[in-house]
């Protein structure tokens, strides 16, 4: 089963969106939206970004590198790596090879 979004009441008013995986485990919680319509618009925006968004490694030692999953690399090699990294200019968000 695919994951799904839930719109919930925020404790301090407004609404939040929760993203759950197919087993019902929490993956992410949104910012607070003032209306349900805004929450639905946020879901639409998230769907678009999630489908096309880059992965930027901002963890300790990551230096803002762009991570491209191996499945997205056109010519796979015989090396066993979970991902390929490209350095990025974080000031402009531009990646280079």
C-alpha positions as CSV (number, residue, x, y, z in Angstrom):
1,X,0.0,0.0,0.0
2,X,1.2,3.5,-0.8
3,X,1.8,6.1,1.8
4,X,-0.8,8.8,2.4
5,X,-1.5,12.3,3.8
6,X,-3.7,13.1,6.8
7,X,-5.0,16.5,7.6
8,X,-5.3,17.0,11.4
9,X,-6.3,19.8,13.7
10,X,-3.4,21.7,15.1
11,X,-3.6,22.1,18.9
12,X,-3.2,25.8,18.7
13,X,-5.7,26.3,15.8
14,X,-5.4,25.7,12.1
15,X,-4.4,22.4,10.5
16,X,-1.3,20.3,10.0
17,X,-0.6,17.6,7.4
18,X,1.0,14.3,8.4
19,X,2.7,12.1,5.8
20,X,2.5,8.4,6.7
21,X,4.0,5.4,5.0
22,X,2.0,2.4,3.8
23,X,2.2,0.8,7.2
24,X,0.9,3.9,8.9
25,X,4.2,5.1,10.4
26,X,4.8,8.8,10.6
27,X,7.2,10.1,8.0
28,X,6.8,13.9,8.3
29,X,4.6,16.6,9.8
30,X,4.0,19.9,8.1
31,X,4.0,23.5,9.2
32,X,0.7,24.9,10.5
33,X,-1.8,25.9,7.8
34,X,-4.6,28.4,8.6
35,X,-7.3,26.6,6.6
36,X,-8.0,23.1,5.1
37,X,-7.8,24.6,1.7
38,X,-4.3,25.8,2.4
39,X,-3.4,22.3,3.8
40,X,-4.6,20.7,0.6
41,X,-2.6,23.2,-1.5
42,X,0.4,22.3,0.7
43,X,-0.1,18.6,-0.1
44,X,-0.2,19.4,-3.8
45,X,3.0,21.4,-3.6
46,X,4.7,18.7,-1.5
47,X,3.7,16.0,-4.1
48,X,5.4,18.1,-6.9
49,X,8.5,18.9,-4.9
50,X,8.9,15.3,-3.6
51,X,8.8,13.9,-7.1
52,X,11.4,16.3,-8.5
53,X,13.3,17.6,-5.5
54,X,17.1,17.1,-5.1
55,X,18.5,15.6,-2.0
56,X,20.9,18.0,-0.3
57,X,23.1,16.5,2.5
58,X,23.2,19.0,5.3
59,X,24.3,16.5,7.9
60,X,27.6,16.9,9.7
61,X,30.3,16.4,7.1
62,X,27.8,16.6,4.2
63,X,28.8,20.1,3.1
64,X,25.5,20.6,1.2
65,X,26.4,18.0,-1.4
66,X,23.6,16.9,-3.8
67,X,23.0,13.2,-3.5
68,X,21.6,11.4,-6.5
69,X,20.3,7.9,-5.7
70,X,22.0,5.1,-7.7
71,X,18.7,4.3,-9.5
72,X,18.8,7.8,-11.0
73,X,22.4,7.5,-12.3
74,X,22.2,6.8,-16.1
75,X,25.2,4.5,-16.3
76,X,25.5,2.3,-13.2
77,X,28.9,0.9,-12.3
78,X,29.9,-2.4,-10.7
79,X,30.8,-0.6,-7.5
80,X,28.4,-1.0,-4.6
81,X,27.3,2.5,-3.5
82,X,23.9,3.6,-2.3
83,X,24.3,7.0,-3.9
84,X,26.5,9.3,-5.9
85,X,27.4,12.7,-4.6
86,X,28.1,15.9,-6.5
87,X,29.5,19.0,-4.8
88,X,27.2,22.1,-4.8
89,X,27.7,25.8,-4.4
90,X,25.3,26.2,-1.4
91,X,25.2,30.0,-1.8
92,X,23.5,29.7,-5.1
93,X,22.1,26.1,-4.8
94,X,23.9,25.1,-8.1
95,X,25.5,21.7,-8.4
96,X,28.5,20.9,-10.5
97,X,30.0,17.6,-11.6
